[in-house]
Amino acid sequence: MPLVAAQSTADIAHNDLRDYVWTMNFGPQHPATHTTLRLVLKLDGERVLDAMPDIGYLHSGFEKIGEHLDYNQYVTVTDRMNYISPMANNVAWHMAVEKLLGIELTPRAVYIRTIICELARISDHLLSTGAIGLDVGAFTFFLYAFYQREKIYDIFETLCGARFTNSYTRVGGSSHDITPLVVEKIRAFCQDFPKTIDDMERLLNRNRIFVDRTKGVGLLSREDAVNFSATGPVARASGVTRDLRKDEPYLAYADLDFNVPCMKTGDCYARYLVRMVEMRESLKLVQQAIENIPSGPFNVGIDERTALPSKQQVYQTIEGTISHFELVMANRGFEVPQEEVYCATEAPNGELGFYVVGDGSDVAYRARCRPPSFINFAMFPHLIRGHTLSDIVAVLGSLNIIAAELDR
């Protein structure tokens, strides 16, 4: 084998530097990735030539687990998909199951779910905006955001006993009714939160460092947003005026007044602003819903044989005892038609859909998920090409990638 003459330092200096492309791993152990996601970068100095997203580091198999747990048990798994707003995942899953079963919720259950979905949206956006602020150096902004998230956690803990992974909804309703104490805490949050939003905007909206690091970075045109199947704040920041709460109303959204914020610039700064305005709109929805919440049962009746009866019904009525026995002790579940459905909701990060196939048993024959983060992460290489290494954290933060949603 012939020997190749070694190049001198002078020869290397005269060569085109573009011939020297560096490969670098960004994550899965990196403070700006927040969770276990990995990017394989091709760099020309500090300039990003290409990026290859690498997923699957949690090895969770969330979709396959949906074919082994029954329709109520699987709600604990949806908590772990997007663990920043688990309540929204709970609602999306059980809406799909109820569509399969043909169950119509009670008016009170509809309003309760609307309230928790919007509180989950605020919680998710607080972390998303707080994290991008932290990643580009705005530590105080991050503290403001997390303080309000703790208040939402307090509300959820009072509602169902769990702060983080709530597992709150059930087929036909939820595990607990909303109590006067929960209503009081929600009203207090609605009263205090606008001041915090004002403070957060004053901290960051015109901060020179933040604006310079996000404006014009990670541009996504309207056409590209549509072609990449982007939804949620990412799409609306690029001028795609689509929101399932308006376009295909579900729960109580048709009864409530709210606006859908959109922008046209499609950069990191626009995605940040859309989320900030969305939090104000979500607050309006929560205030309207909590002041107009209907009375009555929060679960469908025991005649449906789908929702667990209350303790009072189990202890004092023969129908409640029989229903509890069949659903829990006899493990008979409920009859599910041999059909397939797809049901989508407007989750904090975009369209969250579940595809469910029933085969007559109490376990889904097929359960598949359309998670927003999976779609958003796929467009990351398109957004980062041509930018510098330091722009990666800004683009990642603006997309709000939740790694658990990436695992198939």
N, C-alpha and C positions, 0 to 999 in steps of 0.2 A: 504494500500500500504506500503510495507516494507521500512524502512529507510535505506539509504546507508551511511555507515560510511565515514566521511570526511577523505581524505588523508592528511597526514602531509607533510610539506615541504621536509623532508628527503625522504619520499616515492616518491614524484614527481621527485626529483633530480635523483633517481636511475632508473626511467622509461626511455624507449627508446624515445628520442626526436622526432623520426619520427612519433610517434603517435599523435603529436600535429601539425596539419596542419591548417594554417591560410588562411582565405579567405579575399582578399583585392580587392577593386575596383581601377582600374587604368583608370582615366577619368570617365565621359566625360569632367569634368572640371580639366584639367591638362595642364600645359604649354607645355609639350613635345608631347601631342596628336595633338596640333595645331588646330584641329577642333573637332566636336562632335562625337568622337568614344570612345567606352568603352571596357575595358578588365576586365574580372573577373578572378583573379589570385588565384591559390592554391600555398601557400608558405610553405616551410619547412625552417624557419628562413629567410635567404636571398636567398635561392635557389628556383627557380620556378619549381614546380612539373607539373603544367598544366596551361593552359590559355584558356579561353572561349571568343572569340570575340562576342560582342553584338552590333548589328547595328540598324539603323532606327531612329536615334535621330533627323533627320531633317524633317521627315514626309513629304517629298516633292512629292512623287508619280510621278516622272519624266516620267516614261514610259506611265502611264495612261493619262497624259496630252497630249502626242503625238497623242492620239486618239480623241482629242477635238480641237486642233489647226491645222490650215492648214499647208502645207509643208513649207511655208516661215515663218509663225509666230513661228513655233516650234524652229527655230534657236536660239531664245532668251533663250529657256530652256536649250539647249545644252551648252550655255555659263556657266550655273550654275552647270553643272555636274562636269567637271574638270575646276574649275575657275582659275587654275594656267596656263593652256594653252588652253584657250577657242577657239582660232583660229583653233586648230587641231580638236576640236569637231565640229565646224561649218562645216569644210570641210568634215569630215567623214559622217555627217548626209546628207548633200546635194549630196554627191557622191552616197549614197544609193538611194536617191529619183531619181536622174538622171539615175541611172541604171534601176530603175523601169520604168521610162518614155522612156528609150532608147535615151537619149539626149547625143550628143557628144559636148564637150566644144570646144571653139575656142583655138588656140595655145597660145594666150596671157593669157587667163583665166587659162590655165593649168600651165603656168609658174608662174603666180601670186600666185596661190594656193600653189605651191611647195615652193615658197619663204616664205610665211606666216607660212606654216607648220614647216619649219626648224627654223624660228625665234621663233616660239612657243616652239619647242623642246629645244632650248637653254635657253629660259626663264624658262621652267619647270625644267630643270636640274640645273640651277643656284639656284633655290629655294630649290630643293631636296638636293644638296650637301651643300648649305649654311645652311640649317636647321639641317642636321646631324652634321655639324661642331659646330653650336650653341648649340645643345643639349649635346654635349660632352665637351663643354667649349671653343671652338675656335670662340670667338666673332668677332675678326678682319676679319676672313675669311668670315663670314656672311655679313659683311658690303661691302666687295669687290664684293660679288655675287649680292647683292641688288642694288648696284650702276649701274651695267650693265643692270639689269632688268629694271631700270628706263629708260635707253636709248631705250630699246626695246619698252617700253610703249610709249615713245615719237614718235617712228616710227609708231606704230599702231594708235596713236591719229592723226598724220598727214595724215595717209591713210584713216581712216574712221570716225574720230571724237570722238572715244571712246578709252579709255586707258585699261580698265579692262574687262568688258563684251562687246565684240566687235560686235557680231551679224553681221558679215561682209559678209558672203556668201549668195547667193540667188540661187534659182533653175535656172540653166543655166549660172551662172556667179557669180557676186558679186555686192555689193551696190555702190562701187566706183572704178574707175580706178586708177592705180598706176601713180603718178605724178612725174615730174622731182625732186621736193623737197623731195619726199619719196626716190627716187633713191639716191639722194645726202646723205640723212641721213643714208641709209643702207650702202653705201660705206664708210662713216665715221666710222660707227660701226665696219665694217669688218676690217678696218685699226687699230682701237684702241683695239679691243677685245683680240687679241692674247697676248698682253702684260699683260692684266689682268689675263688671264688664266695662264700665266707663273708665275705671282706673287702668285696666289692662290695655284698652285702646290708646289711652294717653301715654302709656309706657312704650308701646311698640309701633303703632301705626305710622309715626313720623320719625322713629328712631333711625338715624342715618346709617348705622352699621347694619341693622336688620333690613332696611329697604335696599341698600346696595347689594346685600347678599341674596335677596329673593326676587327683586324686580328684574324681569328679562331673563330669569334663570328657569330652566325646565319648561320651555314653551311647548304648549300643546294646542294646536289649532282645532277649530270646531270640526273640520273634516276628519282630522286624525282621531279626535275623541270619539266620533261616531264609528270610524273604521276599527278602532281598538276596543269597541264595546264598553267604553268608559261610562260610568253612571255616578250619581251622587255629586258631592261637592267638586270632585275632579272634573266631571263633565260640565257642570253648571258654571264653573270658573272659565270654561272655554266657550260659553255661549249656547250650550245645549240645554234648552229650557224644558227639561223633563224631570218630573217628580211624581212617583206613583201615588203619593198622597193626594195629588191634584188630578192626574191623568187617569188613574184607575182607583178611585177612592175606596178605602176599606176602613174597618173599625168606625170611629166617629168623625173622621176627617171631613166628610161631606157636610157635617153640621157646624163646623168650626171655621172661623175666619183667620186666615194667615196668608202670607206672601212667600213666594219662592225666590230667594236672592240669586241673581246671576251676574256674571261679568263676561267680558269678551277677550281680555288679554291672555288668559290661559297660562300664566306663569305661577311660580310658587307664591308670590305675594297675593295674587288673585285668589288662589285656593285658601290662603289664610283668611282673607277678608270675607269670603263666602261663608266660611265656618263661623266666624265671629258674628255675622248678621244672622245666620241660621240659629244660633243660640238664643238670640232675642226673639225670633219667631217661635221657637220651641217653648220659650217662657210664656208667650201669649197663649199658645195652645194649652199649656198646663193650667194656666189661670182660668181660661174659659171652661175647661173640662172639670176642674175641681169644684167650681162654683155651680155647675149644672149637672153634677153626677146624679143619675137616677137612683131611686130607692129600689128595694126588692132584692131577690136572690142574686148572688154573684157566681153561681154555678147553674148549669141546666138541671132540671129535676131528675130525681132518681128513677123516674119512669123511663128515661133515656138509657139507663144502665151503662153509662159511660163515665160520668163524674162520680168520684167517691162521695158517699153521703156524709153529712156532718155527724159529729158524735151524738148530738141530741137525737137525730134520726135513727142512728144505730141502736141507741140505748132504749128508745121509747116507741119505735114502730117496727112491725114485723117486716115491712117493705125495706126499710133501711138496713135491717140486719141481714136480710137475704141478699140485697145488693152488695153490701160490704163483703159478705162471704164469697160471693161469686167473683168479685173483682180482685180480692186479695188472697183469701185462703184457698179457694178452689182453683185460682189461677186460670179462670176461664176467659178473662178479658171481655172483649165485646166483639160482636160480629162486624167484620170489615168486608166491604164489597170487593170483588176481584176487578178492580179498576186502577187507573193511573191518573195522577193529578200533578200539576205544577202550580205552586202558589208563591208569589213574590211580594215582598214588602220593601219599603224605602228605609233601609237600615242607615245608620249614621254615615257609613262609607259608600253607600250606593245600593244597588238592587241586590237583595239577599233572597234567594229563591231556593225552595226545596222541592224536589221531584220524588214522589212517593208512589210505589206500586203495592197494592194490597192483594193478598192471595186468600183471604178468608180467615187467616189466623190472627193472633194478637201481636204479631211481629211483621214488619214490612218485608216484602219479598225483595224490593230494591229501595234504597234510600240514597239519593244523591243531592249534592248541594252546589249552588252557584254563589260562591263567596266573593264579595267585592275586592278583597285584597289580592286574590289570585289573578284577577283581571288587571288590576292596577300595577302589580309587580311585573307583569308581562310587558308593559309599555315602558318600563324604566330605561332599557337601553336606548330607546328612541329619544327619551327626554334628556339623557345625560351626555350623549355623544357631542364632542366639541367643547364641553365645559371642562373646568379644572377639577382636580381632586377634591378641593375644599367644597365644591358645589354639591357633592354627592349627599352630604348630610342634609342640606337644604331640600333637595329634591325628594329624598326618602321621607323626610319629615312632612313634606307637603302632601305626599300620597298616603301617609299613615298606614304603612304596611303592618298587619298583624300576622306574625309568622304562623300561628296555629291555623289560620285559614288557608295557608299554602299547602298543607299536607293533604294528600289525597288518600 
